[in-house]
């Protein structure tokens, strides 16, 4: 595999566990290392790419006024105004909708734990993941408009989600599918723990050569890194809320990174 002495020097640096996003980018300061890194980029193996990017991050000057994932999680939990939200859906596409909503407070007390009556059918492949059938959702679920009223009670709280972009998209789509205007816009008060966890565990990230970017660590992968038991009933909304809360608490107390 073709390399050069400059790249080898970068790969041999003592890497710490800070992420690129936790540094202020000073192009004059890092320009030399960046040129070394880019010179033969197409010849690097995925492992070399991964190591080189982390090493390059460690050459950047620290921006001390930037909060770390650990301090963000710790400070949020100190407020006592945090809730954890998760949804289960009919699928991942633009026509899919929410069929289960779970919300916990930061003390692990359930605030919302409900199935939602779907507008259409729940596909078998979705049922295989979250075990929710169309018949069960129609029998035991509440109408989406009632759930919207419950979600509106979250105003004033920080709403933590794992992969919040997906959950927010699905909530908006469900509003549209059921033709009921949202009672609250959750996006401004949402914190995506997936972003914080992927920064926190940057040293465990894997390079995606086809996309030229790091793969996102799943909730399961982050729980394994944190030593949190991943239960068999994962992919139920309230269970995933508990996992997200446990992961947030772990990051808040993991001061060694």
QUIRA-V700852 format. One record per residue. N is the residue number from 1. RES is the residue in one small letter. PSI is psi as a letter, one per 30 degrees, with the letter a starting at -180 (none if undefined). OMEGA is omega in radians with two decimals (999 if undefined). Layout:
n:res:psi:omega
N:RES:PSI:OMEGA
N:RES:PSI:OMEGA
This chain:
n:res:psi:omega
1:x:k:-3.10
2:x:k:3.03
3:x:a:3.03
4:x:l:-3.06
5:x:e:-3.14
6:x:e:3.11
7:x:e:3.11
8:x:e:3.13
9:x:e:3.10
10:x:e:-3.09
11:x:f:-3.10
12:x:g:3.11
13:x:l:3.08
14:x:j:-3.05
15:x:k:2.99
16:x:a:-3.01
17:x:h:3.07
18:x:l:-3.13
19:x:l:3.13
20:x:e:-3.07
21:x:f:-3.13
22:x:g:3.13
23:x:l:2.99
24:x:k:-3.07
25:x:j:3.07
26:x:j:-2.99
27:x:e:3.11
28:x:e:-3.08
29:x:e:-3.03
30:x:g:-3.05
31:x:e:-3.12
32:x:e:3.12
33:x:e:3.13
34:x:e:3.10
35:x:e:3.10
36:x:e:-3.09
37:x:e:-3.04
38:x:f:-2.97
39:x:e:-3.11
40:x:h:-2.99
41:x:e:-3.10
42:x:f:-3.11
43:x:f:-3.06
44:x:k:3.00
45:x:l:3.08
46:x:e:3.14
47:x:e:3.10
48:x:e:3.13
49:x:e:-3.13
50:x:e:-3.10
51:x:e:-3.10
52:x:e:-3.14
53:x:e:3.11
54:x:e:3.11
55:x:e:3.12
56:x:e:3.10
57:x:e:-3.07
58:x:f:3.06
59:x:f:-3.08
60:x:k:3.14
61:x:k:-3.10
62:x:k:3.04
63:x:j:-2.90
64:x:f:-3.13
65:x:g:3.12
66:x:k:3.13
67:x:k:3.06
68:x:l:3.05
69:x:e:-3.12
70:x:e:-3.11
71:x:e:3.09
72:x:e:-3.13
73:x:e:-3.12
74:x:e:-3.11
75:x:e:3.10
76:x:e:-3.12
77:x:f:3.12
78:x:f:-3.10
79:x:f:-3.06
80:x:g:-3.08
81:x:h:-3.11
82:x:k:2.97
83:x:l:-3.14
84:x:k:-3.10
85:x:k:3.03
86:x:l:3.10
87:x:l:2.88
88:x:k:-2.95
89:x:l:3.09
90:x:f:-3.13
91:x:a:-3.05
92:x:f:-2.98
93:x:a:-3.07
94:x:f:3.13
95:x:g:-3.08
96:x:l:-3.03
97:x:l:3.13
98:x:k:3.07
99:x:f:3.04
100:x:k:3.09
101:x:k:3.03
102:x:k:3.06
103:x:k:3.05
104:x:l:2.89
105:x:l:-3.03
106:x:f:3.08
107:x:g:3.06
108:x:g:3.07
109:x:k:-3.13
110:x:k:3.05
111:x:e:3.06
112:x:k:3.08
113:x:i:-2.99
114:x:k:2.91
115:x:l:3.14
116:x:k:3.07
117:x:j:-3.09
118:x:l:3.06
119:x:f:3.12
120:x:a:-3.13
121:x:k:3.04
122:x:j:-3.10
123:x:l:-3.12
124:x:e:-3.10
125:x:e:3.07
126:x:e:3.11
127:x:e:3.13
128:x:f:-3.14
129:x:e:-3.02
130:x:f:3.04
131:x:g:3.13
132:x:j:3.10
133:x:l:3.09
134:x:e:-3.12
135:x:e:-3.14
136:x:e:-3.14
137:x:e:3.12
138:x:e:-3.11
139:x:e:-2.99
140:x:f:-3.04
141:x:l:3.03
142:x:l:3.06
143:x:l:-3.11
144:x:e:-3.13
145:x:e:3.10
146:x:e:3.11
147:x:e:3.09
148:x:e:3.11
149:x:e:3.11
150:x:e:3.14
151:x:e:3.14
152:x:f:3.12
153:x:f:3.14
154:x:f:3.12
155:x:k:-3.14
156:x:f:3.08
157:x:l:2.91
158:x:k:-3.08
159:x:j:-3.12
160:x:k:3.10
161:x:l:2.98
162:x:j:-2.96
163:x:h:-3.10
164:x:f:3.11
165:x:e:3.14
166:x:e:-3.10
167:x:e:3.13
168:x:e:3.09
169:x:e:-3.09
170:x:e:3.09
171:x:e:3.12
172:x:e:3.12
173:x:e:-3.13
174:x:e:3.01
175:x:e:-3.08
176:x:e:-3.12
177:x:e:-3.12
178:x:g:3.09
179:x:h:3.11
180:x:j:-3.11
181:x:k:3.13
182:x:k:3.08
183:x:f:-3.08
184:x:k:3.02
185:x:j:-3.06
186:x:f:-2.99
187:x:e:-3.10
188:x:f:-3.10
189:x:g:-3.10
190:x:k:2.96
191:x:k:-3.12
192:x:j:-3.11
193:x:f:3.10
194:x:e:3.12
195:x:e:-3.14
196:x:e:-3.12
197:x:e:3.13
198:x:e:3.00
199:x:e:-3.09
200:x:e:-3.10
201:x:h:-3.06
202:x:e:-3.12
203:x:f:3.12
204:x:g:-3.13
205:x:k:3.11
206:x:k:-3.10
207:x:k:3.08
208:x:j:-3.01
209:x:e:-3.12
210:x:e:-3.12
211:x:f:-3.12
212:x:h:3.10
213:x:l:3.08
214:x:k:3.01
215:x:k:3.06
216:x:k:3.05
217:x:k:3.13
218:x:l:3.06
219:x:e:3.12
220:x:e:-3.13
221:x:e:3.14
222:x:e:3.10
223:x:e:3.10
224:x:e:3.11
225:x:e:-3.12
226:x:f:-3.11
227:x:g:3.12
228:x:k:-3.12
229:x:k:-3.14
230:x:j:-2.97
231:x:l:-3.14
232:x:f:-3.11
233:x:g:2.99
234:x:l:-3.03
235:x:g:2.79
236:x:k:-2.91
237:x:e:-3.08
238:x:e:3.08
239:x:e:3.12
240:x:e:3.03
241:x:e:-3.14
242:x:e:3.10
243:x:e:3.13
244:x:e:3.11
245:x:e:3.14
246:x:e:3.12
247:x:e:3.10
248:x:e:3.12
249:x:e:3.10
250:x:e:-3.12
251:x:e:-3.12
252:x:e:-3.08
253:x:f:-3.09
254:x:i:-3.03
255:x:f:-3.09
256:x:f:-3.09
257:x:none:999
